[in-house]
Amino acid sequence: MADGNLPPLTPAGYQVLLALASGTTHGYAIMRFVDEATGGEVRLGPGTLYRTIARLAADGLLEETGAEEADARRRNYRLTRLGHATARRESALLARLVTVAAEAGLLPDTERRTA
């Protein structure tokens, strides 16, 4: 997945970027997003989440913003331009892989195509 300019992503890294794709939010909301988006199949614990956030920040993919006025204790995060580009690249790759999986009959309601 590496592409010279864009750092490789772990599944947790992609999930965090995906959670931030629609705007700034805090860690607990990211955990809830991942839980809901995966139907509860993936749960990012606080340790995994904050290690992932630290790595993504170090790679320049997200940045911390000011705290919400309503709750100054929460740290908020947003994607950088590089974070958006990385999330787009990873999403395109996953879309191609899903197409291949469907063609192989690996998704519900798909049959393997024979040549």
MMTF fields as JSON, N, C-alpha, C and O atoms, coordinates in Angstrom:
{
  "mmtfVersion": "1.0.0",
  "mmtfProducer": "UNKNOWN",
  "numBonds": 459,
  "numAtoms": 460,
  "numGroups": 115,
  "numChains": 1,
  "numModels": 1,
  "chainsPerModel": [1],
  "groupsPerChain": [115],
  "chainIdList": ["A"],
  "bondAtomList": [4, 2, 8, 6, 12, 10, 16, 14, 20, 18, 24, 22, 28, 26, 32, 30, 36, 34, 40, 38, 44, 42, 48, 46, 52, 50, 56, 54, 60, 58, 64, 62, 68, 66, 72, 70, 76, 74, 80, 78, 84, 82, 88, 86, 92, 90, 96, 94, 100, 98, 104, 102, 108, 106, 112, 110, 116, 114, 120, 118, 124, 122, 128, 126, 132, 130, 136, 134, 140, 138, 144, 142, 148, 146, 152, 150, 156, 154, 160, 158, 164, 162, 168, 166, 172, 170, 176, 174, 180, 178, 184, 182, 188, 186, 192, 190, 196, 194, 200, 198, 204, 202, 208, 206, 212, 210, 216, 214, 220, 218, 224, 222, 228, 226, 232, 230, 236, 234, 240, 238, 244, 242, 248, 246, 252, 250, 256, 254, 260, 258, 264, 262, 268, 266, 272, 270, 276, 274, 280, 278, 284, 282, 288, 286, 292, 290, 296, 294, 300, 298, 304, 302, 308, 306, 312, 310, 316, 314, 320, 318, 324, 322, 328, 326, 332, 330, 336, 334, 340, 338, 344, 342, 348, 346, 352, 350, 356, 354, 360, 358, 364, 362, 368, 366, 372, 370, 376, 374, 380, 378, 384, 382, 388, 386, 392, 390, 396, 394, 400, 398, 404, 402, 408, 406, 412, 410, 416, 414, 420, 418, 424, 422, 428, 426, 432, 430, 436, 434, 440, 438, 444, 442, 448, 446, 452, 450, 456, 454],
  "bondOrderList": [1, 1, 1, 1, 1, 1, 1, 1, 1, 1, 1, 1, 1, 1, 1, 1, 1, 1, 1, 1, 1, 1, 1, 1, 1, 1, 1, 1, 1, 1, 1, 1, 1, 1, 1, 1, 1, 1, 1, 1, 1, 1, 1, 1, 1, 1, 1, 1, 1, 1, 1, 1, 1, 1, 1, 1, 1, 1, 1, 1, 1, 1, 1, 1, 1, 1, 1, 1, 1, 1, 1, 1, 1, 1, 1, 1, 1, 1, 1, 1, 1, 1, 1, 1, 1, 1, 1, 1, 1, 1, 1, 1, 1, 1, 1, 1, 1, 1, 1, 1, 1, 1, 1, 1, 1, 1, 1, 1, 1, 1, 1, 1, 1, 1],
  "groupList": [{"groupName": "MET", "atomNameList": ["N", "CA", "C", "O"], "elementList": ["N", "C", "C", "O"], "formalChargeList": [0, 0, 0, 0], "bondAtomList": [1, 0, 2, 1, 3, 2], "bondOrderList": [1, 1, 2], "singleLetterCode": "M", "chemCompType": "L-PEPTIDE LINKING"}, {"groupName": "ALA", "atomNameList": ["N", "CA", "C", "O"], "elementList": ["N", "C", "C", "O"], "formalChargeList": [0, 0, 0, 0], "bondAtomList": [1, 0, 2, 1, 3, 2], "bondOrderList": [1, 1, 2], "singleLetterCode": "A", "chemCompType": "L-PEPTIDE LINKING"}, {"groupName": "ASP", "atomNameList": ["N", "CA", "C", "O"], "elementList": ["N", "C", "C", "O"], "formalChargeList": [0, 0, 0, 0], "bondAtomList": [1, 0, 2, 1, 3, 2], "bondOrderList": [1, 1, 2], "singleLetterCode": "D", "chemCompType": "L-PEPTIDE LINKING"}, {"groupName": "GLY", "atomNameList": ["N", "CA", "C", "O"], "elementList": ["N", "C", "C", "O"], "formalChargeList": [0, 0, 0, 0], "bondAtomList": [1, 0, 2, 1, 3, 2], "bondOrderList": [1, 1, 2], "singleLetterCode": "G", "chemCompType": "PEPTIDE LINKING"}, {"groupName": "ASN", "atomNameList": ["N", "CA", "C", "O"], "elementList": ["N", "C", "C", "O"], "formalChargeList": [0, 0, 0, 0], "bondAtomList": [1, 0, 2, 1, 3, 2], "bondOrderList": [1, 1, 2], "singleLetterCode": "N", "chemCompType": "L-PEPTIDE LINKING"}, {"groupName": "LEU", "atomNameList": ["N", "CA", "C", "O"], "elementList": ["N", "C", "C", "O"], "formalChargeList": [0, 0, 0, 0], "bondAtomList": [1, 0, 2, 1, 3, 2], "bondOrderList": [1, 1, 2], "singleLetterCode": "L", "chemCompType": "L-PEPTIDE LINKING"}, {"groupName": "PRO", "atomNameList": ["N", "CA", "C", "O"], "elementList": ["N", "C", "C", "O"], "formalChargeList": [0, 0, 0, 0], "bondAtomList": [1, 0, 2, 1, 3, 2], "bondOrderList": [1, 1, 2], "singleLetterCode": "P", "chemCompType": "L-PEPTIDE LINKING"}, {"groupName": "THR", "atomNameList": ["N", "CA", "C", "O"], "elementList": ["N", "C", "C", "O"], "formalChargeList": [0, 0, 0, 0], "bondAtomList": [1, 0, 2, 1, 3, 2], "bondOrderList": [1, 1, 2], "singleLetterCode": "T", "chemCompType": "L-PEPTIDE LINKING"}, {"groupName": "TYR", "atomNameList": ["N", "CA", "C", "O"], "elementList": ["N", "C", "C", "O"], "formalChargeList": [0, 0, 0, 0], "bondAtomList": [1, 0, 2, 1, 3, 2], "bondOrderList": [1, 1, 2], "singleLetterCode": "Y", "chemCompType": "L-PEPTIDE LINKING"}, {"groupName": "GLN", "atomNameList": ["N", "CA", "C", "O"], "elementList": ["N", "C", "C", "O"], "formalChargeList": [0, 0, 0, 0], "bondAtomList": [1, 0, 2, 1, 3, 2], "bondOrderList": [1, 1, 2], "singleLetterCode": "Q", "chemCompType": "L-PEPTIDE LINKING"}, {"groupName": "VAL", "atomNameList": ["N", "CA", "C", "O"], "elementList": ["N", "C", "C", "O"], "formalChargeList": [0, 0, 0, 0], "bondAtomList": [1, 0, 2, 1, 3, 2], "bondOrderList": [1, 1, 2], "singleLetterCode": "V", "chemCompType": "L-PEPTIDE LINKING"}, {"groupName": "SER", "atomNameList": ["N", "CA", "C", "O"], "elementList": ["N", "C", "C", "O"], "formalChargeList": [0, 0, 0, 0], "bondAtomList": [1, 0, 2, 1, 3, 2], "bondOrderList": [1, 1, 2], "singleLetterCode": "S", "chemCompType": "L-PEPTIDE LINKING"}, {"groupName": "HIS", "atomNameList": ["N", "CA", "C", "O"], "elementList": ["N", "C", "C", "O"], "formalChargeList": [0, 0, 0, 0], "bondAtomList": [1, 0, 2, 1, 3, 2], "bondOrderList": [1, 1, 2], "singleLetterCode": "H", "chemCompType": "L-PEPTIDE LINKING"}, {"groupName": "ILE", "atomNameList": ["N", "CA", "C", "O"], "elementList": ["N", "C", "C", "O"], "formalChargeList": [0, 0, 0, 0], "bondAtomList": [1, 0, 2, 1, 3, 2], "bondOrderList": [1, 1, 2], "singleLetterCode": "I", "chemCompType": "L-PEPTIDE LINKING"}, {"groupName": "ARG", "atomNameList": ["N", "CA", "C", "O"], "elementList": ["N", "C", "C", "O"], "formalChargeList": [0, 0, 0, 0], "bondAtomList": [1, 0, 2, 1, 3, 2], "bondOrderList": [1, 1, 2], "singleLetterCode": "R", "chemCompType": "L-PEPTIDE LINKING"}, {"groupName": "PHE", "atomNameList": ["N", "CA", "C", "O"], "elementList": ["N", "C", "C", "O"], "formalChargeList": [0, 0, 0, 0], "bondAtomList": [1, 0, 2, 1, 3, 2], "bondOrderList": [1, 1, 2], "singleLetterCode": "F", "chemCompType": "L-PEPTIDE LINKING"}, {"groupName": "GLU", "atomNameList": ["N", "CA", "C", "O"], "elementList": ["N", "C", "C", "O"], "formalChargeList": [0, 0, 0, 0], "bondAtomList": [1, 0, 2, 1, 3, 2], "bondOrderList": [1, 1, 2], "singleLetterCode": "E", "chemCompType": "L-PEPTIDE LINKING"}],
  "groupTypeList": [0, 1, 2, 3, 4, 5, 6, 6, 5, 7, 6, 1, 3, 8, 9, 10, 5, 5, 1, 5, 1, 11, 3, 7, 7, 12, 3, 8, 1, 13, 0, 14, 15, 10, 2, 16, 1, 7, 3, 3, 16, 10, 14, 5, 3, 6, 3, 7, 5, 8, 14, 7, 13, 1, 14, 5, 1, 1, 2, 3, 5, 5, 16, 16, 7, 3, 1, 16, 16, 1, 2, 1, 14, 14, 14, 4, 8, 14, 5, 7, 14, 5, 3, 12, 1, 7, 1, 14, 14, 16, 11, 1, 5, 5, 1, 14, 5, 10, 7, 10, 1, 1, 16, 1, 3, 5, 5, 6, 2, 7, 16, 14, 14, 7, 1],
  "groupIdList": [1, 2, 3, 4, 5, 6, 7, 8, 9, 10, 11, 12, 13, 14, 15, 16, 17, 18, 19, 20, 21, 22, 23, 24, 25, 26, 27, 28, 29, 30, 31, 32, 33, 34, 35, 36, 37, 38, 39, 40, 41, 42, 43, 44, 45, 46, 47, 48, 49, 50, 51, 52, 53, 54, 55, 56, 57, 58, 59, 60, 61, 62, 63, 64, 65, 66, 67, 68, 69, 70, 71, 72, 73, 74, 75, 76, 77, 78, 79, 80, 81, 82, 83, 84, 85, 86, 87, 88, 89, 90, 91, 92, 93, 94, 95, 96, 97, 98, 99, 100, 101, 102, 103, 104, 105, 106, 107, 108, 109, 110, 111, 112, 113, 114, 115],
  "secStructList": [7, 7, 7, 1, 1, 1, 7, 7, 7, 7, 2, 2, 2, 2, 2, 2, 2, 2, 2, 2, 6, 6, 1, 7, 3, 3, 2, 2, 2, 2, 2, 2, 2, 2, 2, 2, 2, 6, 6, 6, 1, 7, 7, 7, 7, 2, 2, 2, 2, 2, 2, 2, 2, 2, 2, 2, 2, 2, 6, 6, 1, 3, 3, 3, 3, 7, 7, 5, 6, 6, 5, 6, 6, 1, 7, 3, 3, 3, 3, 7, 2, 2, 2, 2, 2, 2, 2, 2, 2, 2, 2, 2, 2, 2, 2, 2, 2, 2, 2, 2, 2, 2, 2, 6, 6, 7, 1, 6, 6, 7, 7, 7, 7, 7, 7],
  "xCoordList": [0.807, 0.0, 0.853, 0.338, 2.115, 2.963, 3.094, 3.077, 3.223, 3.297, 4.318, 4.018, 5.448, 6.461, 6.161, 6.89, 5.093, 4.757, 3.75, 3.708, 2.949, 1.884, 2.226, 2.561, 2.145, 2.492, 1.483, 0.305, 1.944, 1.014, 0.068, 0.401, -1.091, -2.092, -2.365, -2.363, -2.596, -3.126, -4.643, -5.175, -5.36, -6.825, -7.336, -8.249, -6.767, -7.204, -6.931, -7.742, -5.808, -5.485, -6.501, -6.95, -6.866, -7.876, -9.215, -9.895, -9.591, -10.864, -10.891, -11.921, -9.794, -9.73, -9.843, -10.59, -9.109, -9.208, -10.62, -11.13, -11.245, -12.622, -13.565, -14.465, -13.361, -14.197, -14.024, -14.965, -12.842, -12.574, -12.864, -12.775, -13.209, -13.427, -14.566, -14.56, -15.538, -16.66, -16.473, -17.36, -15.345, -15.088, -14.39, -14.05, -14.19, -13.487, -14.317, -15.528, -13.65, -14.34, -13.333, -12.128, -13.82, -12.98, -12.873, -13.577, -11.974, -11.665, -12.852, -13.01, -13.689, -14.83, -15.775, -16.319, -15.971, -16.83, -16.21, -16.931, -14.881, -14.208, -14.472, -14.79, -14.342, -14.614, -16.049, -16.288, -17.003, -18.419, -18.633, -19.359, -18.005, -18.135, -17.685, -18.39, -16.513, -15.974, -16.898, -17.172, -17.374, -18.296, -19.56, -19.993, -20.145, -21.379, -21.122, -21.913, -20.027, -19.741, -19.479, -19.735, -18.974, -18.659, -19.718, -19.514, -20.832, -21.879, -21.414, -21.889, -20.482, -19.978, -18.895, -18.421, -18.494, -17.469, -16.068, -15.182, -15.864, -14.565, -14.794, -15.633, -14.044, -14.099, -12.683, -11.82, -12.469, -11.158, -11.153, -11.911, -10.302, -10.155, -9.361, -8.72, -9.397, -8.697, -7.194, -6.63, -6.549, -5.114, -4.798, -3.916, -5.525, -5.327, -5.656, -4.914, -6.77, -7.196, -6.134, -5.724, -5.689, -4.776, -3.364, -2.659, -2.932, -1.66, -1.781, -0.86, -2.923, -3.156, -3.204, -2.599, -3.913, -3.981, -2.58, -2.238, -1.772, -0.413, 0.415, 1.163, 0.279, 1.032, 0.564, 1.382, -0.756, -1.282, -0.862, -0.57, -0.831, -0.38, 1.104, 1.512, 1.913, 3.347, 3.605, 4.573, 2.733, 2.853, 2.254, 2.317, 1.677, 1.106, -0.26, -0.671, -0.987, -2.286, -3.454, -4.524, -3.253, -4.286, -3.606, -2.405, -4.401, -3.88, -4.905, -6.11, -4.401, -5.28, -5.757, -5.003, -7.019, -7.584, -7.917, -7.692, -8.437, -8.836, -9.983, -10.725, -10.123, -11.21, -12.544, -12.613, -13.604, -14.953, -15.246, -14.822, -15.96, -16.312, -17.15, -17.021, -18.0, -18.893, -18.133, -18.58, -16.988, -16.236, -14.746, -14.183, -14.127, -12.718, -11.781, -10.598, -12.289, -11.442, -11.164, -10.182, -11.999, -11.848, -10.925, -11.008, -10.044, -9.193, -9.905, -10.473, -9.872, -10.509, -9.445, -8.352, -9.796, -8.856, -9.516, -10.736, -8.682, -9.157, -8.091, -6.91, -8.517, -7.587, -6.791, -7.282, -5.57, -4.776, -5.017, -5.733, -4.429, -4.538, -3.956, -4.521, -2.816, -2.204, -3.111, -3.197, -3.781, -4.723, -5.879, -6.29, -6.402, -7.481, -6.98, -7.658, -5.797, -5.249, -5.019, -5.295, -4.52, -4.263, -5.565, -5.648, -6.585, -7.884, -8.515, -9.112, -8.384, -8.919, -8.199, -8.836, -6.863, -6.085, -6.462, -6.657, -6.561, -6.901, -8.323, -8.571, -9.253, -10.637, -10.716, -11.457, -9.957, -9.941, -9.38, -9.9, -8.325, -7.756, -8.77, -8.954, -9.421, -10.412, -11.58, -12.104, -11.996, -13.08, -12.675, -13.478, -11.417, -10.938, -10.93, -11.313, -10.495, -10.46, -11.857, -12.054, -12.823, -14.199, -14.74, -15.452, -14.414, -14.83, -14.26, -14.974, -12.996, -12.36, -13.021, -13.271, -13.305, -13.959, -15.345, -15.742, -16.076, -17.409, -17.3, -18.074, -16.335, -16.138, -15.734, -16.015, -15.085, -14.663, -15.766, -15.579, -16.911, -18.025, -17.85, -18.454, -17.046, -16.76, -17.693, -17.625, -18.553, -19.491, -20.876, -21.192, -21.695, -23.06, -23.765, -23.587, -24.544, -25.338, -24.496, -24.956, -23.269, -22.474, -22.067, -21.88, -21.935, -21.487, -20.164, -19.93, -19.327, -18.04, -18.295, -19.008, -17.699, -17.837, -16.816, -15.652, -17.277, -16.368, -16.084, -16.967, -14.864, -14.487, -14.542, -14.255],
  "yCoordList": [-1.184, 0.0, 1.252, 2.346, 1.119, 2.293, 2.87, 2.13, 4.159, 4.803, 5.948, 7.006, 5.819, 6.852, 8.05, 8.323, 8.765, 9.98, 9.734, 10.488, 8.704, 8.465, 7.271, 6.202, 7.443, 6.34, 5.193, 5.422, 3.948, 2.812, 2.908, 3.514, 2.313, 2.357, 0.985, -0.009, 0.927, -0.274, -0.204, 0.86, -1.313, -1.225, -0.18, 0.577, -0.125, 0.865, 2.277, 3.178, 2.473, 3.788, 4.223, 5.37, 3.304, 3.634, 3.957, 4.899, 3.191, 3.426, 4.792, 5.465, 5.211, 6.542, 7.615, 8.58, 7.458, 8.442, 8.502, 9.585, 7.368, 7.322, 8.051, 8.767, 7.87, 8.556, 10.063, 10.808, 10.521, 11.961, 12.563, 13.778, 11.73, 12.219, 13.229, 14.092, 13.132, 14.072, 15.266, 16.115, 15.351, 16.547, 16.253, 15.111, 17.293, 17.242, 16.512, 16.708, 15.67, 14.988, 14.541, 14.724, 13.964, 13.535, 12.01, 11.309, 11.518, 10.096, 9.19, 8.169, 9.551, 8.692, 8.588, 7.517, 9.682, 9.653, 8.782, 8.126, 8.771, 7.9, 6.437, 5.629, 6.099, 4.714, 4.325, 3.225, 5.203, 4.924, 4.759, 3.862, 5.618, 5.537, 4.167, 3.524, 3.73, 2.441, 1.308, 0.401, 1.353, 0.328, 0.278, -0.798, 1.443, 1.501, 1.131, 0.401, 1.624, 1.372, -0.098, -0.579, -0.813, -2.233, -3.145, -4.356, -2.585, -3.397, -4.077, -5.161, -3.445, -3.992, -5.048, -5.601, -5.341, -6.367, -5.869, -6.667, -4.564, -3.981, -2.957, -2.065, -3.094, -2.118, -1.673, -2.471, -0.377, 0.172, 0.518, 1.379, -0.15, 0.195, 1.489, 1.918, 2.113, 3.386, 3.295, 4.207, 2.213, 2.085, 2.054, 2.773, 1.213, 1.12, 2.443, 2.912, 3.045, 4.301, 5.379, 6.002, 5.607, 6.723, 6.457, 7.401, 5.196, 4.879, 5.14, 5.662, 4.771, 4.993, 6.485, 6.941, 7.238, 8.691, 9.3, 10.149, 8.879, 9.411, 9.105, 9.959, 7.882, 7.508, 8.314, 8.804, 8.455, 9.222, 10.686, 11.309, 11.232, 12.617, 12.736, 13.685, 11.776, 11.799, 11.69, 12.253, 10.963, 10.811, 11.995, 12.04, 12.95, 14.133, 13.924, 14.705, 12.869, 12.553, 13.193, 13.39, 13.518, 14.22, 15.171, 15.081, 16.084, 17.047, 17.292, 17.147, 17.664, 18.0, 19.434, 20.307, 19.654, 21.007, 21.452, 20.709, 22.633, 23.119, 22.305, 21.66, 22.336, 21.608, 22.294, 23.506, 21.481, 22.034, 22.885, 22.56, 23.955, 24.805, 24.055, 24.297, 23.155, 22.417, 21.455, 21.16, 20.965, 19.998, 20.188, 19.566, 21.04, 21.385, 20.208, 20.275, 19.131, 17.971, 17.114, 16.373, 17.203, 16.347, 16.972, 18.164, 16.145, 16.577, 16.235, 15.152, 17.151, 16.949, 16.832, 17.386, 16.094, 15.81, 16.071, 15.985, 16.394, 16.553, 16.063, 16.006, 15.71, 15.254, 16.423, 17.55, 16.141, 17.091, 16.806, 15.864, 17.605, 17.322, 15.954, 15.192, 15.653, 14.338, 13.23, 12.16, 13.48, 12.505, 12.24, 11.095, 13.305, 13.131, 12.32, 11.397, 12.659, 11.947, 10.476, 9.599, 10.217, 8.837, 8.067, 6.916, 8.682, 8.02, 7.744, 6.687, 8.688, 8.468, 7.316, 6.463, 7.289, 6.221, 4.858, 3.895, 4.789, 3.519, 3.085, 1.895, 4.026, 3.709, 3.166, 2.22, 3.758, 3.268, 1.853, 1.008, 1.597, 0.246, -0.754, -1.831, -0.4, -1.309, -1.545, -2.657, -0.522, -0.696, -1.701, -2.544, -1.61, -2.583, -3.985, -4.942, -4.112, -5.437, -6.01, -7.217, -5.168, -5.634, -6.131, -7.134, -5.447, -5.897, -7.282, -8.154, -7.484, -8.787, -9.847, -10.963, -9.504, -10.454, -10.829, -11.991, -9.869, -10.156, -11.081, -12.027, -10.798, -11.645, -13.063, -14.011, -13.209, -14.53, -15.224, -16.346, -14.566, -15.164, -15.147, -15.956, -14.251, -14.215, -13.312, -13.288, -12.579, -11.706, -12.341, -13.14, -12.003, -12.545, -12.231, -11.153, -13.156, -13.003, -12.826, -12.218, -13.35, -13.334, -14.756, -15.592, -15.013, -16.325, -16.143, -15.122, -17.127, -17.066, -17.144, -18.023, -16.211, -16.219, -17.201, -17.215, -18.013, -18.961, -18.511, -18.004, -18.695, -18.269, -19.415, -19.238],
  "zCoordList": [0.0, 0.0, 0.0, -0.23, 0.247, 0.28, -1.118, -2.101, -1.212, -2.51, -2.476, -3.03, -1.895, -1.908, -1.029, -0.076, -1.344, -0.602, 0.508, 1.481, 0.381, 1.349, 2.223, 1.712, 3.548, 4.441, 4.36, 4.084, 4.602, 4.608, 5.812, 6.83, 5.679, 6.747, 7.321, 6.595, 8.604, 9.242, 9.108, 8.791, 9.34, 9.339, 10.326, 9.998, 11.523, 12.504, 12.003, 12.215, 11.349, 10.8, 9.764, 9.769, 8.869, 7.865, 8.519, 8.112, 9.518, 10.2, 10.867, 10.842, 11.456, 12.071, 10.994, 11.159, 9.892, 8.812, 8.263, 7.973, 8.121, 7.629, 8.584, 8.146, 9.874, 10.862, 10.784, 11.058, 10.416, 10.346, 8.979, 8.808, 8.003, 6.64, 6.555, 5.678, 7.449, 7.384, 8.309, 8.397, 8.999, 9.8, 11.111, 11.419, 11.859, 13.135, 14.186, 14.283, 14.967, 16.059, 17.112, 16.942, 18.182, 19.301, 19.326, 18.6, 20.179, 20.226, 20.487, 19.82, 21.451, 21.763, 20.566, 20.299, 19.851, 18.665, 17.572, 16.82, 17.479, 16.51, 16.87, 15.997, 18.151, 18.581, 18.249, 17.751, 18.515, 18.215, 16.716, 16.288, 15.916, 14.461, 13.953, 13.175, 14.395, 13.94, 14.367, 13.581, 15.593, 16.083, 15.214, 14.802, 14.942, 14.139, 12.683, 12.083, 12.107, 10.691, 10.419, 9.316, 11.405, 11.22, 11.827, 11.914, 12.242, 12.856, 14.127, 14.467, 14.833, 16.086, 15.919, 16.911, 14.679, 14.453, 14.781, 15.085, 14.723, 15.07, 16.158, 16.028, 17.226, 18.323, 18.623, 18.989, 18.457, 18.787, 20.264, 20.709, 21.017, 22.42, 22.545, 21.585, 23.716, 23.9, 23.603, 22.999, 24.019, 23.762, 22.282, 21.812, 21.54, 20.093, 19.426, 18.562, 19.826, 19.217, 19.392, 18.413, 20.604, 20.833, 20.329, 19.971, 20.29, 19.628, 18.123, 17.495, 17.562, 16.135, 15.829, 14.859, 16.64, 16.447, 16.518, 15.696, 17.484, 17.621, 16.374, 15.897, 15.845, 14.636, 13.434, 12.657, 13.278, 12.151, 12.24, 11.22, 13.44, 13.624, 13.283, 12.614, 13.74, 13.447, 11.942, 11.431, 11.236, 9.784, 9.026, 7.797, 9.749, 9.116, 8.496, 7.638, 8.918, 8.324, 9.062, 8.485, 10.33, 11.08, 12.039, 12.293, 12.564, 13.522, 14.603, 14.394, 15.759, 16.87, 16.678, 16.25, 17.004, 16.927, 18.342, 19.298, 18.478, 19.791, 20.359, 19.619, 21.677, 22.345, 22.074, 21.869, 22.078, 21.947, 23.173, 24.282, 22.967, 24.101, 25.121, 26.321, 24.67, 25.566, 26.47, 27.578, 26.005, 26.801, 26.532, 25.631, 27.312, 27.106, 27.39, 27.057, 28.0, 28.307, 27.083, 27.06, 26.08, 24.893, 23.873, 23.58, 23.336, 22.239, 20.944, 20.804, 20.012, 18.721, 17.647, 17.759, 16.605, 15.533, 14.193, 14.055, 13.2, 11.828, 10.876, 11.218, 9.679, 8.654, 8.095, 8.02, 7.71, 6.946, 5.462, 5.121, 4.588, 3.145, 2.823, 2.038, 3.44, 3.229, 3.756, 3.155, 4.869, 5.416, 4.465, 4.28, 3.862, 2.872, 1.68, 1.228, 1.17, 0.017, 0.344, -0.475, 1.53, 1.944, 2.079, 1.649, 2.672, 2.825, 1.456, 1.251, 0.523, -0.831, -1.518, -2.137, -1.411, -2.039, -1.471, -2.213, -0.146, 0.504, 0.145, -0.052, 0.058, -0.307, -1.724, -1.989, -2.633, -4.017, -4.083, -4.812, -3.324, -3.286, -2.74, -3.307, -1.65, -1.059, -2.011, -2.075, -2.75, -3.725, -4.805, -5.206, -5.278, -6.273, -5.694, -6.367, -4.448, -3.818, -3.614, -3.754, -3.287, -3.121, -4.462, -4.506, -5.543, -6.868, -7.166, -7.661, -6.87, -7.09, -6.207, -6.663, -4.949, -4.04, -4.553, -4.468, -5.08, -5.627, -6.833, -6.976, -7.694, -8.873, -8.491, -9.225, -7.358, -6.886, -6.094, -5.624, -5.944, -5.213, -3.706, -3.002, -3.213, -1.78, -0.979, 0.25, -1.655, -0.958, -0.949, -1.831, 0.02, 0.031, -1.291, -1.857, -1.763, -2.981, -4.245, -5.212, -4.247, -5.467, -5.803, -4.919, -7.083, -7.537, -8.269, -8.915, -8.158, -8.853, -10.357, -10.84, -11.077, -12.532, -13.097, -12.698, -14.024, -14.667, -16.082, -16.774, -16.503, -17.851, -18.817, -20.001]
}
